Amino acid sequence: MKHITFYFDPISPFAWLAFQRLPQVLMGDDTAPGLSYQVAYKPVLFAALLKHHGQLGPAEIPHKRDWTYRHVQWLGHSLGVPLAMPAAHPFNPLPLLRLALACATPDAPGQTNRYVTERVLRHVWEGGAEAVAPKRLATLQATLASDMAQRGRELADPASDAIKQQLRANTDEALAAGAFGVPTCVVDGLPMLQAYLTGDAWFDGKGWNGVADVPVGTRRSS
């Protein structure tokens, strides 16, 4: 069985699209076999990845922002994945990240199950409402707390130091794995991931392994 770590931040529409597509790709179809896999969903702070690498996010570059928003909505349309831009974007995702981690169980610290991950991502990317409006956050928290109670567990305090530290730890872990954006899939990187898991020999060749050997022709001055 393959193990996949899916690092995500609900601020990213690509995280929502990839989340929806991942099972479809890995379950296979008439042209590709299904795969045995296990996914660990781990919330990370995208802004911290950007800061570490000295980058701006797509939504911080005016013309790229417009194109990205058009592109992800087209992708949703073409893939049949409902996607509506939230009322304001970008937004501060920390309340959502911490709430997601507050649902983690003792046997899988730092991870969110597929249900919690979907609820948090859907909260942002369906309906076009304000992602971090207090009333909506309270409703989401109550829903997640109720679900956990039915399973005999209690929602942790999203504002606790332990939850904040776990988010930092997840983000540091993603950075150590080479992540620079979200989502990032780390395997034991969505057609490409399927090809890797099914043993495509391309990944043993220059296309994958030779990129670090390409010389830098010129660098822009800062």
C-alpha positions as CSV (number, residue, x, y, z in Angstrom):
1,M,0.0,0.0,0.0
2,K,1.3,3.5,-0.9
3,H,1.2,6.2,1.7
4,I,0.5,9.8,0.5
5,T,0.8,12.9,2.7
6,F,-1.5,15.6,1.4
7,Y,-0.4,19.0,2.7
8,F,-3.1,21.6,2.3
9,D,-4.3,25.1,3.2
10,P,-8.0,25.9,2.6
11,I,-6.9,29.3,1.2
12,S,-5.9,27.5,-2.0
13,P,-8.5,26.6,-4.6
14,F,-6.0,24.1,-6.0
15,A,-6.2,22.3,-2.7
16,W,-10.0,21.9,-3.1
17,L,-9.7,20.8,-6.8
18,A,-6.9,18.3,-6.0
19,F,-8.8,17.0,-2.9
20,Q,-11.8,16.2,-5.1
21,R,-9.8,14.7,-7.9
22,L,-7.4,12.5,-5.9
23,P,-9.7,9.6,-5.2
24,Q,-10.9,9.6,-8.8
25,V,-7.4,9.4,-10.1
26,L,-6.2,6.8,-7.7
27,M,-9.3,4.6,-7.9
28,G,-8.6,4.1,-11.6
29,D,-10.8,3.7,-14.6
30,D,-11.0,1.8,-17.9
31,T,-7.5,3.1,-18.9
32,A,-5.6,2.7,-15.7
33,P,-5.8,0.3,-12.8
34,G,-6.9,1.2,-9.3
35,L,-4.3,1.7,-6.6
36,S,-4.0,0.7,-3.0
37,Y,-3.2,3.8,-1.0
38,Q,-3.6,5.6,2.3
39,V,-3.8,9.4,2.5
40,A,-2.7,11.5,5.5
41,Y,-4.2,15.0,5.3
42,K,-2.1,17.7,7.0
43,P,-3.0,21.4,7.3
44,V,-0.1,23.8,6.8
45,L,0.2,27.6,6.6
46,F,0.7,28.5,2.9
47,A,1.9,32.0,3.9
48,A,4.7,30.5,5.9
49,L,5.9,28.5,2.9
50,L,5.9,31.6,0.8
51,K,7.8,33.6,3.5
52,H,10.4,30.8,3.8
53,H,11.1,30.8,0.1
54,G,10.8,34.6,-0.3
55,Q,7.9,34.5,-2.6
56,L,4.5,36.2,-3.2
57,G,1.4,34.2,-3.5
58,P,-0.6,34.2,-6.8
59,A,-3.3,36.4,-5.2
60,E,-0.6,39.0,-4.3
61,I,0.4,39.6,-7.9
62,P,-2.4,41.7,-9.6
63,H,-2.5,40.2,-13.1
64,K,-1.7,36.7,-11.9
65,R,-4.4,37.0,-9.3
66,D,-7.1,37.6,-12.0
67,W,-5.8,34.8,-14.2
68,T,-5.6,32.4,-11.3
69,Y,-9.2,33.1,-10.3
70,R,-10.4,32.6,-13.8
71,H,-8.3,29.4,-14.3
72,V,-9.5,27.6,-11.1
73,Q,-13.1,28.4,-11.9
74,W,-12.6,27.0,-15.4
75,L,-10.9,23.9,-14.0
76,G,-13.8,23.4,-11.6
77,H,-16.2,23.7,-14.5
78,S,-14.3,21.4,-16.8
79,L,-13.8,18.8,-14.1
80,G,-17.3,18.9,-12.7
81,V,-16.1,20.1,-9.3
82,P,-18.3,22.9,-7.8
83,L,-16.1,25.9,-7.1
84,A,-17.2,29.5,-6.3
85,M,-14.8,32.2,-5.2
86,P,-15.4,33.2,-1.6
87,A,-16.6,36.8,-0.9
88,A,-13.0,38.0,-0.3
89,H,-9.7,36.4,-1.2
90,P,-7.1,36.0,0.0
91,F,-8.2,35.8,3.6
92,N,-6.5,34.8,6.9
93,P,-6.9,31.0,7.0
94,L,-5.5,30.5,10.5
95,P,-9.0,30.0,12.2
96,L,-9.8,27.3,9.7
97,L,-6.4,25.6,9.9
98,R,-6.5,25.5,13.7
99,L,-10.2,24.3,13.7
100,A,-9.2,21.5,11.4
101,L,-6.4,20.4,13.6
102,A,-8.6,20.6,16.7
103,C,-10.4,17.6,15.1
104,A,-7.3,15.5,15.1
105,T,-7.3,12.3,17.1
106,P,-4.6,11.1,19.5
107,D,-3.6,8.2,17.3
108,A,-3.1,10.6,14.3
109,P,-1.9,14.0,15.7
110,G,-1.5,16.7,13.1
111,Q,-3.8,15.0,10.7
112,T,-7.4,15.5,9.6
113,N,-9.5,12.8,8.3
114,R,-11.2,13.0,4.9
115,Y,-14.5,14.2,6.3
116,V,-13.0,17.1,8.3
117,T,-10.8,18.1,5.4
118,E,-13.8,18.1,3.0
119,R,-15.9,20.1,5.4
120,V,-13.2,22.8,5.8
121,L,-12.4,23.0,2.1
122,R,-16.1,23.0,1.1
123,H,-16.8,25.8,3.6
124,V,-14.5,28.0,1.6
125,W,-15.0,26.9,-2.0
126,E,-18.7,26.4,-2.3
127,G,-21.4,29.0,-2.0
128,G,-19.3,32.1,-2.4
129,A,-19.7,33.3,1.2
130,E,-17.1,35.0,3.5
131,A,-14.7,32.2,4.4
132,V,-13.8,33.5,7.9
133,A,-17.0,35.3,8.9
134,P,-17.5,34.7,12.7
135,K,-21.0,33.3,12.4
136,R,-20.0,30.9,9.6
137,L,-16.9,29.8,11.6
138,A,-19.1,29.2,14.7
139,T,-21.5,27.1,12.6
140,L,-18.7,25.0,11.1
141,Q,-17.1,24.5,14.6
142,A,-20.4,23.4,16.0
143,T,-20.9,20.9,13.1
144,L,-17.5,19.4,13.6
145,A,-17.8,19.3,17.4
146,S,-21.2,17.5,17.0
147,D,-19.7,14.9,14.6
148,M,-16.8,14.3,17.0
149,A,-19.2,13.9,19.9
150,Q,-21.1,11.2,18.0
151,R,-17.8,9.4,17.7
152,G,-17.2,9.7,21.4
153,R,-14.5,12.3,21.1
154,E,-14.2,16.0,22.1
155,L,-13.1,18.9,19.9
156,A,-9.9,20.4,21.1
157,D,-9.6,24.2,21.7
158,P,-8.6,25.6,18.3
159,A,-6.9,28.6,20.1
160,S,-4.7,26.4,22.3
161,D,-0.9,26.6,22.3
162,A,-0.8,22.9,21.4
163,I,-2.9,23.4,18.2
164,K,-0.8,26.4,17.2
165,Q,2.4,24.4,17.7
166,Q,1.0,21.5,15.7
167,L,0.3,23.8,12.8
168,R,3.9,25.1,13.0
169,A,5.2,21.5,13.2
170,N,3.2,20.5,10.1
171,T,4.4,23.5,8.2
172,D,8.0,22.8,9.1
173,E,7.6,19.2,8.1
174,A,6.3,20.2,4.7
175,L,9.2,22.6,4.2
176,A,11.6,19.8,5.1
177,A,9.9,17.7,2.5
178,G,10.6,20.4,-0.1
179,A,7.1,21.9,-0.3
180,F,6.8,25.4,-1.7
181,G,3.1,25.5,-2.4
182,V,-0.3,23.9,-1.7
183,P,-1.4,21.3,-2.2
184,T,1.8,19.2,-2.0
185,C,1.6,15.5,-2.2
186,V,4.5,13.6,-0.7
187,V,4.6,9.9,-1.7
188,D,6.7,6.9,0.4
189,G,3.8,14.8,-6.8
190,L,-2.7,14.4,-10.4
191,P,-1.9,12.4,-13.5
192,M,1.7,12.7,-12.6
193,L,1.1,11.2,-9.2
194,Q,-0.9,8.3,-10.8
195,A,2.0,7.7,-13.2
196,Y,4.5,7.5,-10.4
197,L,2.4,5.2,-8.3
198,T,1.9,2.8,-11.3
199,G,5.7,2.6,-11.9
200,D,6.2,4.9,-14.9
201,A,9.9,4.6,-15.8
202,W,10.1,8.3,-16.7
203,F,10.6,9.1,-13.1
204,D,13.9,7.2,-13.1
205,G,15.3,9.3,-16.0
206,K,16.6,12.8,-16.7
207,G,13.2,14.4,-16.9
208,W,12.8,14.0,-13.1
209,N,16.4,13.6,-11.8
210,G,18.2,16.0,-14.1
211,V,16.5,19.3,-13.3
212,A,19.0,20.3,-10.6
213,D,21.8,20.1,-13.3
214,V,20.3,22.8,-15.5
215,P,22.6,25.8,-15.3
216,V,21.1,29.2,-14.3
217,G,21.7,31.5,-17.3
218,T,21.0,34.8,-15.6
219,R,19.6,36.1,-12.3
220,R,17.6,39.3,-11.7
221,S,19.1,41.7,-9.2
222,S,17.0,42.3,-6.1
